[in-house]
Amino acid sequence: MSQKSRPKEEFKTKHNVFDGFTNRTLYKLIAQGHFEGLESPISIGKESNVFSAVKKDGTRVMVKIYRLETCDFNRMYDYIKDDPRFLNLKKGKRNIIFSWVQREYRNLLKARQANVSVPTPIAFSNNVMVLEFIGDNGIFAPKLKDKIPENPREFFEKIVANMKRLHKAGLVHADLSAFNILNCNESPVFIDFSQCTTLESSRAYEYIGRDVRNICNFFKKAGLKADEASIKKQITGQ
């Protein structure tokens, strides 16, 4: 897509994203005033694409679009079926994708309310979600994997503090790694909350262990001593 936003043009089918249904959903969100049009892609993932978008006042938001045709909805269902908030979910590609988006929105909202450093969720509809833009001067904040903090120990401690707050709110990220943490002016911002689930999930503590392992392994490579058992106890109190 060009750098110029396109509020009135038909979005082109690209990266298997802009089918007719998604276009109509985007126009609905534009009509509601959430943004004027999309700019360039921020990231292209396995199941979703994230774009920057411009608002009327010139500020930016992020628009996350889950691809309807190429999403691995069976994998999504395996995660969401164990979430007590979605026990009545009927299996079907669009039902699962729409519930997945709603789940990520709710997770972000709850994390934000618990003072976890995450993008503020603004709105969602069907397979599209609008989020706070994280970055400065129109430049999206880099992922942790791409920008090692100047003070790794301080950054690591901020991550652990955020994980502790998330746990206190009754949630576990379940996909936390250097790929899903932004380095925004030397402070972590957690992103990609679609796999996040409640502590009521039978696999919650498995996910916590995996998140802790991912973060500890990354910072060990940066030269820090990070004991997984100790960090897990800090987060869970157990």
Buried (B, 14 or more C-beta within 10 A) or exposed (E): BEEEBBBEEEBEEEEEBBBEEBBEBBBBBBEEEBBBBBBEBBBEEEBBBBBBBBBEEEEBBBBBBBBBEEBEBEEBBEBBEBBEBBEEBEEEBEBBBBBBBBBBBBBBBBBBEBEBBBBEBBBBBBBBBBBBBBBEEEEBBEBBEEBBBEEBBEBBBBBBBBBBBBBBBEBBBBBBBBBBBBBBEEBBBBBBBBBBBBBEBEEBBEBBBBBBBBBBEBBEEBEBEBEBEEBBEBBBEE
